[in-house]
């Protein structure tokens, strides 16, 4: 069993090292005031005037300046190199929901690894927040209160079949697969309900839908 480093009854904002706009950071911190940094995300936190509750990762990219300013007992080095810093942080945080900020728009291999981790750690409710879009792993049953016309994209990371309501183009009975059929650029006709019978489906929405996604995914 993975040891918990940070346990919170409130939403946690997890900061990575990729550039983040002020508006994205402000919105995320308004929803999740407890901040955890994945390695060099600590520099982003400090620049925003926030001292993270914990810094988790292999700590190979944490600046000397950040290391000097953060209490030593908040630095949690996980030396293994079989997972990314995002993966390390996500699996050691227990919270109703994690908002992952600073993990998109830079290195594509790192960003793809983030989406892989969302699926592998489906027990951790998490939303990756980018400048334009958000992405999360679909739970067994999902209900989203979306305005008609809201873009809803589905990207499978496994072979899946499911069913849904409130989508312009129905998904019932479709065989989804990362090497086959995907569901980009669908749209809501109103509130959306869906499920896919197992792990592996990523849901991508406009960033404007962050708050409905938070309401749908927050646990407890």
Biotite code that builds the C-alpha atoms (Angstrom):
import biotite.structure as struc

atoms = struc.array([
    struc.Atom([0.000, 0.000, 0.000], chain_id="A", res_id=1, res_name="UNK", atom_name="CA", element="C"),
    struc.Atom([1.313, 3.468, -0.922], chain_id="A", res_id=2, res_name="UNK", atom_name="CA", element="C"),
    struc.Atom([2.028, 5.668, 2.083], chain_id="A", res_id=3, res_name="UNK", atom_name="CA", element="C"),
    struc.Atom([0.061, 8.918, 2.222], chain_id="A", res_id=4, res_name="UNK", atom_name="CA", element="C"),
    struc.Atom([2.245, 12.019, 2.448], chain_id="A", res_id=5, res_name="UNK", atom_name="CA", element="C"),
    struc.Atom([-0.534, 14.619, 2.282], chain_id="A", res_id=6, res_name="UNK", atom_name="CA", element="C"),
    struc.Atom([-4.043, 13.921, 3.510], chain_id="A", res_id=7, res_name="UNK", atom_name="CA", element="C"),
    struc.Atom([-6.691, 16.591, 3.141], chain_id="A", res_id=8, res_name="UNK", atom_name="CA", element="C"),
    struc.Atom([-10.441, 16.815, 3.529], chain_id="A", res_id=9, res_name="UNK", atom_name="CA", element="C"),
    struc.Atom([-10.433, 19.639, 0.980], chain_id="A", res_id=10, res_name="UNK", atom_name="CA", element="C"),
    struc.Atom([-9.453, 19.930, -2.684], chain_id="A", res_id=11, res_name="UNK", atom_name="CA", element="C"),
    struc.Atom([-5.688, 19.964, -3.262], chain_id="A", res_id=12, res_name="UNK", atom_name="CA", element="C"),
    struc.Atom([-3.942, 21.950, -5.989], chain_id="A", res_id=13, res_name="UNK", atom_name="CA", element="C"),
    struc.Atom([-0.961, 20.017, -7.354], chain_id="A", res_id=14, res_name="UNK", atom_name="CA", element="C"),
    struc.Atom([1.567, 22.223, -9.141], chain_id="A", res_id=15, res_name="UNK", atom_name="CA", element="C"),
    struc.Atom([3.958, 21.045, -11.834], chain_id="A", res_id=16, res_name="UNK", atom_name="CA", element="C"),
    struc.Atom([6.840, 22.849, -13.469], chain_id="A", res_id=17, res_name="UNK", atom_name="CA", element="C"),
    struc.Atom([5.268, 23.857, -16.808], chain_id="A", res_id=18, res_name="UNK", atom_name="CA", element="C"),
    struc.Atom([4.316, 27.524, -17.343], chain_id="A", res_id=19, res_name="UNK", atom_name="CA", element="C"),
    struc.Atom([0.910, 28.469, -15.936], chain_id="A", res_id=20, res_name="UNK", atom_name="CA", element="C"),
    struc.Atom([-1.111, 31.607, -16.594], chain_id="A", res_id=21, res_name="UNK", atom_name="CA", element="C"),
    struc.Atom([-2.168, 33.736, -13.660], chain_id="A", res_id=22, res_name="UNK", atom_name="CA", element="C"),
    struc.Atom([-5.830, 33.129, -14.427], chain_id="A", res_id=23, res_name="UNK", atom_name="CA", element="C"),
    struc.Atom([-5.442, 29.329, -14.357], chain_id="A", res_id=24, res_name="UNK", atom_name="CA", element="C"),
    struc.Atom([-3.467, 29.443, -11.125], chain_id="A", res_id=25, res_name="UNK", atom_name="CA", element="C"),
    struc.Atom([-5.887, 31.898, -9.506], chain_id="A", res_id=26, res_name="UNK", atom_name="CA", element="C"),
    struc.Atom([-8.901, 29.782, -10.432], chain_id="A", res_id=27, res_name="UNK", atom_name="CA", element="C"),
    struc.Atom([-7.313, 26.570, -9.177], chain_id="A", res_id=28, res_name="UNK", atom_name="CA", element="C"),
    struc.Atom([-6.159, 28.068, -5.880], chain_id="A", res_id=29, res_name="UNK", atom_name="CA", element="C"),
    struc.Atom([-9.657, 29.463, -5.285], chain_id="A", res_id=30, res_name="UNK", atom_name="CA", element="C"),
    struc.Atom([-10.948, 25.897, -5.463], chain_id="A", res_id=31, res_name="UNK", atom_name="CA", element="C"),
    struc.Atom([-8.026, 24.128, -3.784], chain_id="A", res_id=32, res_name="UNK", atom_name="CA", element="C"),
    struc.Atom([-6.079, 26.267, -1.305], chain_id="A", res_id=33, res_name="UNK", atom_name="CA", element="C"),
    struc.Atom([-3.913, 23.376, -0.077], chain_id="A", res_id=34, res_name="UNK", atom_name="CA", element="C"),
    struc.Atom([-0.911, 23.243, -2.403], chain_id="A", res_id=35, res_name="UNK", atom_name="CA", element="C"),
    struc.Atom([1.369, 20.307, -3.120], chain_id="A", res_id=36, res_name="UNK", atom_name="CA", element="C"),
    struc.Atom([4.250, 20.660, -5.555], chain_id="A", res_id=37, res_name="UNK", atom_name="CA", element="C"),
    struc.Atom([5.646, 18.025, -7.869], chain_id="A", res_id=38, res_name="UNK", atom_name="CA", element="C"),
    struc.Atom([9.388, 18.736, -7.810], chain_id="A", res_id=39, res_name="UNK", atom_name="CA", element="C"),
    struc.Atom([10.033, 22.065, -9.597], chain_id="A", res_id=40, res_name="UNK", atom_name="CA", element="C"),
    struc.Atom([6.382, 23.010, -9.184], chain_id="A", res_id=41, res_name="UNK", atom_name="CA", element="C"),
    struc.Atom([7.615, 24.326, -5.844], chain_id="A", res_id=42, res_name="UNK", atom_name="CA", element="C"),
    struc.Atom([9.284, 27.218, -7.663], chain_id="A", res_id=43, res_name="UNK", atom_name="CA", element="C"),
    struc.Atom([5.955, 28.099, -9.273], chain_id="A", res_id=44, res_name="UNK", atom_name="CA", element="C"),
    struc.Atom([4.246, 27.961, -5.871], chain_id="A", res_id=45, res_name="UNK", atom_name="CA", element="C"),
    struc.Atom([6.800, 30.213, -4.223], chain_id="A", res_id=46, res_name="UNK", atom_name="CA", element="C"),
    struc.Atom([6.614, 32.694, -7.108], chain_id="A", res_id=47, res_name="UNK", atom_name="CA", element="C"),
    struc.Atom([2.864, 32.883, -6.461], chain_id="A", res_id=48, res_name="UNK", atom_name="CA", element="C"),
    struc.Atom([3.470, 33.579, -2.784], chain_id="A", res_id=49, res_name="UNK", atom_name="CA", element="C"),
    struc.Atom([2.486, 30.106, -1.597], chain_id="A", res_id=50, res_name="UNK", atom_name="CA", element="C"),
    struc.Atom([4.652, 27.736, 0.432], chain_id="A", res_id=51, res_name="UNK", atom_name="CA", element="C"),
    struc.Atom([3.587, 24.192, -0.521], chain_id="A", res_id=52, res_name="UNK", atom_name="CA", element="C"),
    struc.Atom([2.447, 21.776, 2.168], chain_id="A", res_id=53, res_name="UNK", atom_name="CA", element="C"),
    struc.Atom([4.725, 19.193, 0.552], chain_id="A", res_id=54, res_name="UNK", atom_name="CA", element="C"),
    struc.Atom([7.115, 18.829, -2.358], chain_id="A", res_id=55, res_name="UNK", atom_name="CA", element="C"),
    struc.Atom([7.078, 15.326, -3.825], chain_id="A", res_id=56, res_name="UNK", atom_name="CA", element="C"),
    struc.Atom([9.265, 13.827, -6.539], chain_id="A", res_id=57, res_name="UNK", atom_name="CA", element="C"),
    struc.Atom([12.839, 12.841, -7.255], chain_id="A", res_id=58, res_name="UNK", atom_name="CA", element="C"),
    struc.Atom([13.724, 16.513, -6.580], chain_id="A", res_id=59, res_name="UNK", atom_name="CA", element="C"),
    struc.Atom([16.242, 16.625, -9.427], chain_id="A", res_id=60, res_name="UNK", atom_name="CA", element="C"),
    struc.Atom([14.788, 19.846, -10.850], chain_id="A", res_id=61, res_name="UNK", atom_name="CA", element="C"),
    struc.Atom([13.965, 21.688, -7.622], chain_id="A", res_id=62, res_name="UNK", atom_name="CA", element="C"),
    struc.Atom([15.969, 24.909, -7.558], chain_id="A", res_id=63, res_name="UNK", atom_name="CA", element="C"),
    struc.Atom([18.469, 25.590, -4.789], chain_id="A", res_id=64, res_name="UNK", atom_name="CA", element="C"),
    struc.Atom([16.562, 28.761, -3.951], chain_id="A", res_id=65, res_name="UNK", atom_name="CA", element="C"),
    struc.Atom([13.298, 26.855, -3.451], chain_id="A", res_id=66, res_name="UNK", atom_name="CA", element="C"),
    struc.Atom([15.055, 24.136, -1.457], chain_id="A", res_id=67, res_name="UNK", atom_name="CA", element="C"),
    struc.Atom([16.427, 26.772, 0.906], chain_id="A", res_id=68, res_name="UNK", atom_name="CA", element="C"),
    struc.Atom([13.032, 28.405, 1.467], chain_id="A", res_id=69, res_name="UNK", atom_name="CA", element="C"),
    struc.Atom([10.932, 25.282, 2.070], chain_id="A", res_id=70, res_name="UNK", atom_name="CA", element="C"),
    struc.Atom([11.171, 23.502, 5.440], chain_id="A", res_id=71, res_name="UNK", atom_name="CA", element="C"),
    struc.Atom([13.148, 20.271, 5.118], chain_id="A", res_id=72, res_name="UNK", atom_name="CA", element="C"),
    struc.Atom([10.323, 18.183, 6.570], chain_id="A", res_id=73, res_name="UNK", atom_name="CA", element="C"),
    struc.Atom([8.151, 19.196, 3.612], chain_id="A", res_id=74, res_name="UNK", atom_name="CA", element="C"),
    struc.Atom([10.591, 17.824, 1.033], chain_id="A", res_id=75, res_name="UNK", atom_name="CA", element="C"),
    struc.Atom([9.765, 14.217, 0.139], chain_id="A", res_id=76, res_name="UNK", atom_name="CA", element="C"),
    struc.Atom([12.285, 12.650, -2.207], chain_id="A", res_id=77, res_name="UNK", atom_name="CA", element="C"),
    struc.Atom([11.162, 9.503, -4.008], chain_id="A", res_id=78, res_name="UNK", atom_name="CA", element="C"),
    struc.Atom([14.243, 8.293, -5.789], chain_id="A", res_id=79, res_name="UNK", atom_name="CA", element="C"),
    struc.Atom([12.849, 5.595, -8.102], chain_id="A", res_id=80, res_name="UNK", atom_name="CA", element="C"),
    struc.Atom([12.912, 6.464, -11.793], chain_id="A", res_id=81, res_name="UNK", atom_name="CA", element="C"),
    struc.Atom([10.081, 4.195, -12.976], chain_id="A", res_id=82, res_name="UNK", atom_name="CA", element="C"),
    struc.Atom([7.455, 6.926, -12.672], chain_id="A", res_id=83, res_name="UNK", atom_name="CA", element="C"),
    struc.Atom([7.138, 10.661, -13.282], chain_id="A", res_id=84, res_name="UNK", atom_name="CA", element="C"),
    struc.Atom([6.970, 13.306, -10.574], chain_id="A", res_id=85, res_name="UNK", atom_name="CA", element="C"),
    struc.Atom([3.254, 13.724, -11.324], chain_id="A", res_id=86, res_name="UNK", atom_name="CA", element="C"),
    struc.Atom([2.707, 10.011, -10.725], chain_id="A", res_id=87, res_name="UNK", atom_name="CA", element="C"),
    struc.Atom([4.746, 10.117, -7.510], chain_id="A", res_id=88, res_name="UNK", atom_name="CA", element="C"),
    struc.Atom([2.778, 13.073, -6.188], chain_id="A", res_id=89, res_name="UNK", atom_name="CA", element="C"),
    struc.Atom([-0.662, 11.838, -7.227], chain_id="A", res_id=90, res_name="UNK", atom_name="CA", element="C"),
    struc.Atom([-0.314, 8.454, -5.575], chain_id="A", res_id=91, res_name="UNK", atom_name="CA", element="C"),
    struc.Atom([0.919, 9.984, -2.299], chain_id="A", res_id=92, res_name="UNK", atom_name="CA", element="C"),
    struc.Atom([-1.893, 12.545, -1.934], chain_id="A", res_id=93, res_name="UNK", atom_name="CA", element="C"),
    struc.Atom([-5.245, 11.567, -0.431], chain_id="A", res_id=94, res_name="UNK", atom_name="CA", element="C"),
    struc.Atom([-7.912, 14.203, -1.041], chain_id="A", res_id=95, res_name="UNK", atom_name="CA", element="C"),
    struc.Atom([-11.501, 14.469, -2.313], chain_id="A", res_id=96, res_name="UNK", atom_name="CA", element="C"),
    struc.Atom([-10.079, 15.870, -5.562], chain_id="A", res_id=97, res_name="UNK", atom_name="CA", element="C"),
    struc.Atom([-6.727, 16.986, -6.983], chain_id="A", res_id=98, res_name="UNK", atom_name="CA", element="C"),
    struc.Atom([-6.440, 19.871, -9.446], chain_id="A", res_id=99, res_name="UNK", atom_name="CA", element="C"),
    struc.Atom([-3.237, 19.310, -11.433], chain_id="A", res_id=100, res_name="UNK", atom_name="CA", element="C"),
    struc.Atom([-1.852, 22.587, -12.778], chain_id="A", res_id=101, res_name="UNK", atom_name="CA", element="C"),
    struc.Atom([1.425, 23.090, -14.621], chain_id="A", res_id=102, res_name="UNK", atom_name="CA", element="C"),
    struc.Atom([1.518, 19.734, -16.392], chain_id="A", res_id=103, res_name="UNK", atom_name="CA", element="C"),
    struc.Atom([0.453, 20.717, -19.921], chain_id="A", res_id=104, res_name="UNK", atom_name="CA", element="C"),
    struc.Atom([1.790, 22.742, -22.815], chain_id="A", res_id=105, res_name="UNK", atom_name="CA", element="C"),
    struc.Atom([5.473, 21.946, -22.521], chain_id="A", res_id=106, res_name="UNK", atom_name="CA", element="C"),
    struc.Atom([7.074, 18.515, -23.034], chain_id="A", res_id=107, res_name="UNK", atom_name="CA", element="C"),
    struc.Atom([4.671, 16.227, -24.892], chain_id="A", res_id=108, res_name="UNK", atom_name="CA", element="C"),
    struc.Atom([6.167, 13.011, -23.465], chain_id="A", res_id=109, res_name="UNK", atom_name="CA", element="C"),
    struc.Atom([5.650, 14.296, -19.921], chain_id="A", res_id=110, res_name="UNK", atom_name="CA", element="C"),
    struc.Atom([2.102, 15.370, -20.720], chain_id="A", res_id=111, res_name="UNK", atom_name="CA", element="C"),
    struc.Atom([1.225, 11.961, -22.178], chain_id="A", res_id=112, res_name="UNK", atom_name="CA", element="C"),
    struc.Atom([2.651, 10.331, -19.055], chain_id="A", res_id=113, res_name="UNK", atom_name="CA", element="C"),
    struc.Atom([0.253, 12.464, -16.993], chain_id="A", res_id=114, res_name="UNK", atom_name="CA", element="C"),
    struc.Atom([-2.744, 11.036, -18.861], chain_id="A", res_id=115, res_name="UNK", atom_name="CA", element="C"),
    struc.Atom([-1.339, 7.540, -18.415], chain_id="A", res_id=116, res_name="UNK", atom_name="CA", element="C"),
    struc.Atom([-1.135, 8.173, -14.659], chain_id="A", res_id=117, res_name="UNK", atom_name="CA", element="C"),
    struc.Atom([-4.747, 9.371, -14.537], chain_id="A", res_id=118, res_name="UNK", atom_name="CA", element="C"),
    struc.Atom([-5.825, 5.946, -15.774], chain_id="A", res_id=119, res_name="UNK", atom_name="CA", element="C"),
    struc.Atom([-3.384, 3.897, -13.689], chain_id="A", res_id=120, res_name="UNK", atom_name="CA", element="C"),
    struc.Atom([-4.421, 5.731, -10.530], chain_id="A", res_id=121, res_name="UNK", atom_name="CA", element="C"),
    struc.Atom([-8.136, 5.874, -11.217], chain_id="A", res_id=122, res_name="UNK", atom_name="CA", element="C"),
    struc.Atom([-8.744, 5.624, -7.473], chain_id="A", res_id=123, res_name="UNK", atom_name="CA", element="C"),
    struc.Atom([-7.449, 9.205, -7.177], chain_id="A", res_id=124, res_name="UNK", atom_name="CA", element="C"),
    struc.Atom([-9.968, 11.786, -8.392], chain_id="A", res_id=125, res_name="UNK", atom_name="CA", element="C"),
    struc.Atom([-7.962, 14.323, -10.380], chain_id="A", res_id=126, res_name="UNK", atom_name="CA", element="C"),
    struc.Atom([-8.478, 16.987, -13.042], chain_id="A", res_id=127, res_name="UNK", atom_name="CA", element="C"),
    struc.Atom([-5.619, 18.184, -15.225], chain_id="A", res_id=128, res_name="UNK", atom_name="CA", element="C"),
    struc.Atom([-6.183, 21.901, -15.811], chain_id="A", res_id=129, res_name="UNK", atom_name="CA", element="C"),
    struc.Atom([-4.662, 23.492, -18.909], chain_id="A", res_id=130, res_name="UNK", atom_name="CA", element="C"),
    struc.Atom([-4.981, 26.952, -20.393], chain_id="A", res_id=131, res_name="UNK", atom_name="CA", element="C"),
    struc.Atom([-7.784, 25.931, -22.778], chain_id="A", res_id=132, res_name="UNK", atom_name="CA", element="C"),
    struc.Atom([-8.979, 22.484, -21.682], chain_id="A", res_id=133, res_name="UNK", atom_name="CA", element="C"),
    struc.Atom([-9.352, 20.205, -18.699], chain_id="A", res_id=134, res_name="UNK", atom_name="CA", element="C"),
    struc.Atom([-8.959, 16.425, -18.699], chain_id="A", res_id=135, res_name="UNK", atom_name="CA", element="C"),
    struc.Atom([-9.915, 13.720, -16.216], chain_id="A", res_id=136, res_name="UNK", atom_name="CA", element="C"),
    struc.Atom([-10.496, 9.999, -15.993], chain_id="A", res_id=137, res_name="UNK", atom_name="CA", element="C"),
    struc.Atom([-14.150, 9.018, -16.276], chain_id="A", res_id=138, res_name="UNK", atom_name="CA", element="C"),
    struc.Atom([-15.450, 7.355, -13.092], chain_id="A", res_id=139, res_name="UNK", atom_name="CA", element="C"),
    struc.Atom([-17.793, 4.345, -13.333], chain_id="A", res_id=140, res_name="UNK", atom_name="CA", element="C"),
    struc.Atom([-20.759, 6.727, -13.490], chain_id="A", res_id=141, res_name="UNK", atom_name="CA", element="C"),
    struc.Atom([-20.423, 10.366, -14.430], chain_id="A", res_id=142, res_name="UNK", atom_name="CA", element="C"),
    struc.Atom([-23.022, 13.120, -14.405], chain_id="A", res_id=143, res_name="UNK", atom_name="CA", element="C"),
    struc.Atom([-22.044, 16.577, -15.629], chain_id="A", res_id=144, res_name="UNK", atom_name="CA", element="C"),
    struc.Atom([-24.288, 19.636, -15.591], chain_id="A", res_id=145, res_name="UNK", atom_name="CA", element="C"),
    struc.Atom([-23.178, 21.173, -18.879], chain_id="A", res_id=146, res_name="UNK", atom_name="CA", element="C"),
    struc.Atom([-24.683, 23.909, -20.983], chain_id="A", res_id=147, res_name="UNK", atom_name="CA", element="C"),
    struc.Atom([-25.980, 22.802, -24.390], chain_id="A", res_id=148, res_name="UNK", atom_name="CA", element="C"),
    struc.Atom([-23.256, 22.999, -27.001], chain_id="A", res_id=149, res_name="UNK", atom_name="CA", element="C"),
    struc.Atom([-20.377, 22.425, -24.562], chain_id="A", res_id=150, res_name="UNK", atom_name="CA", element="C"),
    struc.Atom([-17.641, 20.402, -26.268], chain_id="A", res_id=151, res_name="UNK", atom_name="CA", element="C"),
    struc.Atom([-17.249, 16.913, -24.799], chain_id="A", res_id=152, res_name="UNK", atom_name="CA", element="C"),
    struc.Atom([-14.353, 14.845, -26.128], chain_id="A", res_id=153, res_name="UNK", atom_name="CA", element="C"),
    struc.Atom([-13.717, 11.246, -25.165], chain_id="A", res_id=154, res_name="UNK", atom_name="CA", element="C"),
    struc.Atom([-10.325, 9.628, -25.619], chain_id="A", res_id=155, res_name="UNK", atom_name="CA", element="C"),
    struc.Atom([-9.957, 5.927, -24.764], chain_id="A", res_id=156, res_name="UNK", atom_name="CA", element="C"),
    struc.Atom([-6.788, 4.554, -23.216], chain_id="A", res_id=157, res_name="UNK", atom_name="CA", element="C"),
    struc.Atom([-8.160, 0.990, -23.406], chain_id="A", res_id=158, res_name="UNK", atom_name="CA", element="C"),
    struc.Atom([-10.755, -1.020, -25.341], chain_id="A", res_id=159, res_name="UNK", atom_name="CA", element="C"),
    struc.Atom([-14.098, 0.147, -23.968], chain_id="A", res_id=160, res_name="UNK", atom_name="CA", element="C"),
    struc.Atom([-17.802, 0.148, -24.610], chain_id="A", res_id=161, res_name="UNK", atom_name="CA", element="C"),
    struc.Atom([-20.273, 2.300, -22.730], chain_id="A", res_id=162, res_name="UNK", atom_name="CA", element="C"),
    struc.Atom([-23.444, 4.270, -22.808], chain_id="A", res_id=163, res_name="UNK", atom_name="CA", element="C"),
    struc.Atom([-24.392, 7.881, -22.358], chain_id="A", res_id=164, res_name="UNK", atom_name="CA", element="C"),
    struc.Atom([-27.155, 10.436, -22.316], chain_id="A", res_id=165, res_name="UNK", atom_name="CA", element="C"),
    struc.Atom([-27.147, 14.100, -23.229], chain_id="A", res_id=166, res_name="UNK", atom_name="CA", element="C"),
    struc.Atom([-24.647, 13.888, -26.083], chain_id="A", res_id=167, res_name="UNK", atom_name="CA", element="C"),
    struc.Atom([-25.344, 15.112, -29.615], chain_id="A", res_id=168, res_name="UNK", atom_name="CA", element="C"),
    struc.Atom([-23.801, 11.951, -31.070], chain_id="A", res_id=169, res_name="UNK", atom_name="CA", element="C"),
    struc.Atom([-24.706, 8.852, -29.014], chain_id="A", res_id=170, res_name="UNK", atom_name="CA", element="C"),
    struc.Atom([-21.906, 6.639, -27.726], chain_id="A", res_id=171, res_name="UNK", atom_name="CA", element="C"),
    struc.Atom([-23.995, 3.590, -26.821], chain_id="A", res_id=172, res_name="UNK", atom_name="CA", element="C"),
    struc.Atom([-22.493, 0.362, -28.115], chain_id="A", res_id=173, res_name="UNK", atom_name="CA", element="C"),
    struc.Atom([-19.501, 1.993, -29.819], chain_id="A", res_id=174, res_name="UNK", atom_name="CA", element="C"),
    struc.Atom([-16.238, 0.060, -29.515], chain_id="A", res_id=175, res_name="UNK", atom_name="CA", element="C"),
    struc.Atom([-13.676, 2.638, -28.406], chain_id="A", res_id=176, res_name="UNK", atom_name="CA", element="C"),
    struc.Atom([-9.918, 1.999, -28.505], chain_id="A", res_id=177, res_name="UNK", atom_name="CA", element="C"),
    struc.Atom([-6.769, 4.149, -28.664], chain_id="A", res_id=178, res_name="UNK", atom_name="CA", element="C"),
    struc.Atom([-5.867, 2.466, -31.983], chain_id="A", res_id=179, res_name="UNK", atom_name="CA", element="C"),
    struc.Atom([-9.447, 2.641, -33.279], chain_id="A", res_id=180, res_name="UNK", atom_name="CA", element="C"),
    struc.Atom([-12.557, 4.707, -32.640], chain_id="A", res_id=181, res_name="UNK", atom_name="CA", element="C"),
    struc.Atom([-12.202, 7.798, -30.452], chain_id="A", res_id=182, res_name="UNK", atom_name="CA", element="C"),
    struc.Atom([-14.780, 10.387, -29.483], chain_id="A", res_id=183, res_name="UNK", atom_name="CA", element="C"),
    struc.Atom([-13.351, 13.837, -30.133], chain_id="A", res_id=184, res_name="UNK", atom_name="CA", element="C"),
    struc.Atom([-15.553, 16.905, -30.579], chain_id="A", res_id=185, res_name="UNK", atom_name="CA", element="C"),
    struc.Atom([-18.869, 15.542, -29.359], chain_id="A", res_id=186, res_name="UNK", atom_name="CA", element="C"),
    struc.Atom([-21.168, 18.081, -27.699], chain_id="A", res_id=187, res_name="UNK", atom_name="CA", element="C"),
    struc.Atom([-23.585, 18.243, -24.801], chain_id="A", res_id=188, res_name="UNK", atom_name="CA", element="C"),
    struc.Atom([-27.270, 18.780, -25.421], chain_id="A", res_id=189, res_name="UNK", atom_name="CA", element="C"),
    struc.Atom([-27.724, 19.496, -21.705], chain_id="A", res_id=190, res_name="UNK", atom_name="CA", element="C"),
    struc.Atom([-26.744, 17.516, -18.599], chain_id="A", res_id=191, res_name="UNK", atom_name="CA", element="C"),
    struc.Atom([-24.567, 14.539, -19.574], chain_id="A", res_id=192, res_name="UNK", atom_name="CA", element="C"),
    struc.Atom([-24.518, 11.083, -18.038], chain_id="A", res_id=193, res_name="UNK", atom_name="CA", element="C"),
    struc.Atom([-22.126, 8.338, -19.098], chain_id="A", res_id=194, res_name="UNK", atom_name="CA", element="C"),
    struc.Atom([-20.277, 5.231, -18.018], chain_id="A", res_id=195, res_name="UNK", atom_name="CA", element="C"),
    struc.Atom([-17.915, 2.801, -19.707], chain_id="A", res_id=196, res_name="UNK", atom_name="CA", element="C"),
    struc.Atom([-17.914, -0.327, -17.555], chain_id="A", res_id=197, res_name="UNK", atom_name="CA", element="C"),
    struc.Atom([-14.245, -0.106, -16.635], chain_id="A", res_id=198, res_name="UNK", atom_name="CA", element="C"),
    struc.Atom([-11.231, 2.174, -16.404], chain_id="A", res_id=199, res_name="UNK", atom_name="CA", element="C"),
    struc.Atom([-9.581, 3.814, -19.356], chain_id="A", res_id=200, res_name="UNK", atom_name="CA", element="C"),
    struc.Atom([-11.729, 6.645, -20.719], chain_id="A", res_id=201, res_name="UNK", atom_name="CA", element="C"),
    struc.Atom([-10.436, 10.210, -20.564], chain_id="A", res_id=202, res_name="UNK", atom_name="CA", element="C"),
    struc.Atom([-12.921, 13.082, -20.716], chain_id="A", res_id=203, res_name="UNK", atom_name="CA", element="C"),
    struc.Atom([-11.758, 16.408, -22.179], chain_id="A", res_id=204, res_name="UNK", atom_name="CA", element="C"),
    struc.Atom([-13.811, 19.575, -21.686], chain_id="A", res_id=205, res_name="UNK", atom_name="CA", element="C"),
    struc.Atom([-13.274, 23.309, -22.160], chain_id="A", res_id=206, res_name="UNK", atom_name="CA", element="C"),
    struc.Atom([-11.688, 24.952, -19.140], chain_id="A", res_id=207, res_name="UNK", atom_name="CA", element="C"),
    struc.Atom([-14.917, 26.907, -18.647], chain_id="A", res_id=208, res_name="UNK", atom_name="CA", element="C"),
    struc.Atom([-16.470, 23.615, -17.502], chain_id="A", res_id=209, res_name="UNK", atom_name="CA", element="C"),
    struc.Atom([-14.031, 23.237, -14.583], chain_id="A", res_id=210, res_name="UNK", atom_name="CA", element="C"),
    struc.Atom([-16.554, 23.932, -11.853], chain_id="A", res_id=211, res_name="UNK", atom_name="CA", element="C"),
    struc.Atom([-19.171, 21.460, -13.151], chain_id="A", res_id=212, res_name="UNK", atom_name="CA", element="C"),
    struc.Atom([-16.375, 18.878, -13.405], chain_id="A", res_id=213, res_name="UNK", atom_name="CA", element="C"),
    struc.Atom([-15.310, 19.607, -9.828], chain_id="A", res_id=214, res_name="UNK", atom_name="CA", element="C"),
    struc.Atom([-18.862, 19.108, -8.611], chain_id="A", res_id=215, res_name="UNK", atom_name="CA", element="C"),
    struc.Atom([-19.125, 15.835, -10.521], chain_id="A", res_id=216, res_name="UNK", atom_name="CA", element="C"),
    struc.Atom([-15.811, 14.345, -9.407], chain_id="A", res_id=217, res_name="UNK", atom_name="CA", element="C"),
    struc.Atom([-15.285, 15.577, -5.862], chain_id="A", res_id=218, res_name="UNK", atom_name="CA", element="C"),
    struc.Atom([-15.539, 12.705, -3.441], chain_id="A", res_id=219, res_name="UNK", atom_name="CA", element="C"),
    struc.Atom([-16.834, 13.285, 0.056], chain_id="A", res_id=220, res_name="UNK", atom_name="CA", element="C"),
])
